[in-house]
Amino acid sequence: METEALAQKLIEILEEAVPGAGKVVSVLSIVNFIEFLKQKVGLMIEEGIIASALLEKFTRIQAQNGVHILCAKNIGMILIVAFILAMKMSRDVVFKNSYFADAFGVSIQDLNRSESGFLRFLDHRLWVDEIFIFKEQDI
């Protein structure tokens, strides 16, 4: 149940930021993405919550600045990056970006560029308050 609730939360964030996002990505496709990460890299629900917080922060800054970086064409890459960064924040040992590039069929250059751009856009402010995580545990 946690996975479905997290997927629903991610869809809500995406649909608010990108009109028509629901035509590109569905709750089921995000559930499958999360389940894949759980099986392959042991994704924990807390990391999913952090990823949703990072995505929410990204879309909020985007709206405040009146820019539109997140679009229908890059939703998948942004989701991958948000989850990778969440895992990097939570773990001592993390899979390399090349693993994720191979797993998701994207070029390592595009993934590294996207991660770097995401970090720059957030001005490297990735901190997610523990209170937010505990509040979202009800997901």
C-alpha positions as CSV (number, residue, x, y, z in Angstrom):
1,M,0.0,0.0,0.0
2,E,2.9,2.4,0.8
3,T,4.1,2.1,-2.8
4,E,0.7,3.0,-4.3
5,A,0.3,6.0,-2.0
6,L,3.8,7.3,-2.8
7,A,3.2,6.8,-6.5
8,Q,-0.1,8.8,-6.2
9,K,1.8,11.6,-4.3
10,L,4.4,11.7,-7.1
11,I,1.6,11.9,-9.8
12,E,0.0,14.8,-8.0
13,I,3.2,16.7,-7.8
14,L,3.9,16.1,-11.5
15,E,0.4,16.9,-12.7
16,E,0.4,20.2,-10.8
17,A,3.8,21.1,-12.4
18,V,3.2,19.7,-15.9
19,P,-0.2,19.9,-17.5
20,G,-1.0,16.6,-19.2
21,A,1.6,14.7,-17.1
22,G,-1.0,12.0,-16.6
23,K,-0.8,11.2,-20.3
24,V,2.9,10.5,-20.1
25,V,3.2,8.7,-16.7
26,S,0.6,6.8,-14.7
27,V,0.3,5.7,-11.1
28,L,0.9,2.1,-12.3
29,S,4.1,3.1,-14.2
30,I,5.4,4.8,-11.1
31,V,4.5,1.9,-8.9
32,N,6.5,-0.4,-11.3
33,F,9.4,2.1,-11.2
34,I,9.4,2.0,-7.3
35,E,9.0,-1.7,-7.2
36,F,11.9,-2.1,-9.6
37,L,14.1,0.1,-7.4
38,K,13.0,-1.9,-4.3
39,Q,14.0,-5.2,-6.0
40,K,17.2,-4.1,-7.6
41,V,18.7,-1.6,-5.1
42,G,16.7,-2.1,-1.9
43,L,14.9,1.2,-2.1
44,M,13.4,2.1,1.3
45,I,10.1,4.0,1.7
46,E,11.9,6.8,3.4
47,E,14.0,7.3,0.3
48,G,10.9,7.5,-1.8
49,I,9.5,10.1,0.6
50,I,12.8,12.1,0.3
51,A,12.6,11.8,-3.5
52,S,9.0,13.1,-3.5
53,A,10.2,16.0,-1.3
54,L,13.0,16.8,-3.7
55,L,10.6,16.7,-6.6
56,E,8.2,19.0,-4.8
57,K,11.0,21.4,-4.0
58,F,12.1,21.3,-7.6
59,T,8.6,22.1,-8.9
60,R,8.0,24.8,-6.2
61,I,11.2,26.6,-7.2
62,Q,10.3,26.2,-10.8
63,A,7.0,27.9,-10.2
64,Q,8.5,30.7,-8.1
65,N,11.0,31.5,-10.8
66,G,8.5,31.2,-13.6
67,V,10.6,28.7,-15.5
68,H,9.5,25.4,-17.0
69,I,12.4,22.9,-16.9
70,L,10.2,19.9,-16.0
71,C,8.1,18.9,-19.0
72,A,6.5,15.9,-20.5
73,K,9.7,14.9,-22.3
74,N,11.9,14.7,-19.2
75,I,9.5,13.5,-16.4
76,G,11.2,10.1,-16.4
77,M,14.7,11.5,-16.1
78,I,13.7,13.9,-13.3
79,L,12.1,11.0,-11.4
80,I,15.3,8.9,-11.8
81,V,17.5,11.7,-10.6
82,A,15.2,12.5,-7.6
83,F,15.4,8.9,-6.5
84,I,19.1,8.6,-7.1
85,L,19.7,11.8,-5.0
86,A,17.4,10.5,-2.3
87,M,19.4,7.3,-2.1
88,K,22.8,9.2,-2.1
89,M,21.5,11.3,0.8
90,S,20.4,8.3,2.8
91,R,23.1,5.7,2.3
92,D,26.8,5.3,3.0
93,V,27.3,3.1,-0.1
94,V,25.3,3.9,-3.3
95,F,25.1,2.3,-6.7
96,K,27.0,4.3,-9.3
97,N,25.1,6.4,-11.9
98,S,26.4,4.0,-14.6
99,Y,24.3,1.2,-13.0
100,F,21.1,3.4,-13.1
101,A,21.9,4.5,-16.7
102,D,22.1,0.9,-17.8
103,A,19.1,-0.2,-15.7
104,F,16.9,2.5,-17.2
105,G,18.4,2.6,-20.7
106,V,19.6,6.2,-20.6
107,S,23.1,7.5,-21.5
108,I,25.4,8.1,-18.6
109,Q,26.2,11.5,-20.0
110,D,22.5,12.5,-20.0
111,L,22.0,11.1,-16.5
112,N,25.1,12.9,-15.1
113,R,24.1,16.2,-16.8
114,S,20.5,15.9,-15.5
115,E,21.7,15.2,-12.0
116,S,24.1,18.1,-12.1
117,G,21.4,20.4,-13.5
118,F,18.9,19.2,-10.8
119,L,21.5,20.0,-8.1
120,R,22.3,23.4,-9.5
121,F,18.6,24.3,-9.9
122,L,18.1,23.5,-6.2
123,D,21.3,25.4,-5.4
124,H,22.5,22.1,-3.8
125,R,19.9,22.5,-1.1
126,L,18.7,19.0,-0.7
127,W,18.0,18.9,3.0
128,V,14.6,17.3,3.9
129,D,13.5,17.8,7.4
130,E,12.9,14.6,9.4
131,I,9.6,16.0,10.6
132,F,8.5,16.0,6.9
133,I,9.6,12.4,6.5
134,F,7.8,11.2,9.7
135,K,4.6,13.1,8.7
136,E,4.7,11.5,5.2
137,Q,5.2,8.0,6.7
138,D,1.4,7.7,6.6
139,I,1.8,7.3,2.9
